[in-house]
Amino acid sequence: MKTLFNSRQFHKSLAPWVFLPLFISSITGLLYRVSKDLLGYSREQVHWLMSLHEGEWLGDYGELIYVILNSLGVLWMLLTGFQMFSKTISFTKKVTKGESKG
């Protein structure tokens, strides 16, 4: 029986669109924090990383849209990924013949 919501197909179709923005955000966020806290760079020296991370270079409205779409992309990938995961892993203990659920 086909379901209306096939998480594998939705996950697969959205993944190419969210990969690059999420990859850029994760790498620039990591580099910003490591550069600032561990390597001792000032906030001004690494601001360009935060600008990339937040989509600041897209302007006021572009930045807002970038952040919203990035957030929705993460949520979508998590939800569909978890749904696929839960279909492959059983969260309930299987009952063998002669045992009771308890």
N, C-alpha and C positions, 0 to 999 in steps of 0.2 A: 504494500500500500504506500503510495506516495504521500508525503506530508507537504503541507503548504509552506512550511519553513524548513528548508534544507540547509542546515548551518554550514555544511561542508562547501556547498556551491556558493553561498553568500560570502563565506570567509575567503574562498579562492578568488572570487570576483573583486572583492574590495582590497585584498592584500597588496596588489601592485600600486594602487592609488595612495595608500597610506604608508607604504614602506619608506619612501624617500623623506617625506616630512618628519616621520617619527625617528628615522635614523639620524637626520640632521639635528633634531632637537635633543636626542639622547647623547650624541657625541659632543655637541657644543656645550650642553649642560655639564657633562662630565669634565670636559677640558677646562671650562670656566672654574668649576669648583676646585679641581686639582691645581690649576695654575695659581688661583688666588690663595687657597689655604695651605697647600703643601710647597709650592714653589716660590711663594712670597711676592707674586706680582700684585700691583695695586689694582683697584677696581677700574680705574681709567685705562690701564694698560690692556685689560682683557674685556673691556666693554663691548668690543666688536663681536666677541663670542656670544655674549648675552643678547646682542642685537640680532644675530642669526638665530639663536635659540628661541626667541620670542616672536620672530617674524617682524621685528621693528622696521626693517628695510622695505616692507610692503605699504607703509603709511598707516595712518590711524585706523581706517576701516579694514584695510588688508590684514593688519596685525590682529585685530579682533576676530576676523573670519578665520585666519590661520590657527589661532589658539582654539577657537571653538571646534573647527574641523579636526584638529589634532586630537583634542580631547574625545570627541565623538568616535574618531578612528580607533583610539586606544580602547575605549569602552566596547565598541563593536567587536574588535578582535578578541578581547577578553571573554565576552559573552559567547560568541560563536565558538571560540577555542575551548571554553569550558564545556559547552554543550557537546562538542565532539568528544572531548575527553571523558565526559560522564557516560557517553554511549559505549565507550570501549572498556571502561573500568566499572566493575560492579561495586556499588557502595553498600550493598546488602549482603549479609552472610547467606550463602546457599545452604538450604536445608536438605540433608540426605535422608533417605528412606529410614523411617523409624525414629527420627529426631523431631523434637518439637521446636517451634520458633520461640525463643525465650530469651 
